[in-house]
Amino acid sequence: MKIALCDDEKFWVDELHRLLNEYYSARRTDYYITTFSSGNELLKNSDKYDVIFMDYRMGELDGIETARKIREQNNGCVIIFVSSYPDVAIDTFEVNAFRFLVKPIDKEKLFMSLDDFRKQTENDDFIVLKSRNGERIIRASEIVFCEAAYKHTLLHMSNEVIESAKNIKEIQKQMTKDIFFRCHKAYIVSFPHIKSFDNNCIIMDNGEQAFISRNNLAAFKTAFQEYILKYNMGRI
């Protein structure tokens, strides 16, 4: 679990850091916390975070503008705002905030928010991975396709590739069957990200390609057609 704390007041950063340590240590979850004192500092960092705690009012770039720039990067991370101004909570809806917590931080409400987030990861919309950088939670919709790499799996996203310690068979178990399809022993594709295909390969919307085995071709075409009919994507 990779967490970012973005606040220009060190006292609140330290307090939130302490509470998060208490929460994740009690649940024996691997976690990594990085702190930032401004929105610009956070945006300059290239790391991807599962959860970002954001102050609403900060220096030159406020929390809303920072969150908006994060969303422009197609980042599906969870954003939780923390502010001394409860009247601005409605503004955070614009950037799809997960929760809004008021300072001083209520421990019970914070832990409840984190519990709700953990429950969401159990749904098909989220996949839990263990990578070289620790545990990471990603949205299934962000995955373009998966590729077997010996005993590990490469998850190709729109703008990055994540290496998981799990093999492709284990990854497949976490995926929704009507969205993802194992078209080859080395590939799993996401139907929403398919741009075109022929009898040998599938072109994805990020420009990369995955291969179809001859034995899986007929089943792939049937499953893809069922997906189109079910979700009314209007594709051919």
Secondary structure, 3 states (H helix, E strand, C coil): CEEEEECCCHHHHHHHHHHHHHHHHHCCCCCEEEEECCHHHHHHCCCCCCEEEEECCCCCCCHHHHHHHHHHCCCCCEEEEEECCHHHHHHHHHHCCCEEEECCCCHHHHHHHHHHHHHHCCCCCEEEEEECCEEEEEEHHHEEEEEEECCEEEEEECCCEEEECCCHHHHHHCCCCCCEEEEECCEEEEHHHEEEECCCEEEECCCCEEECCHHHHHHHHHHHHHHHHHHCCCCC
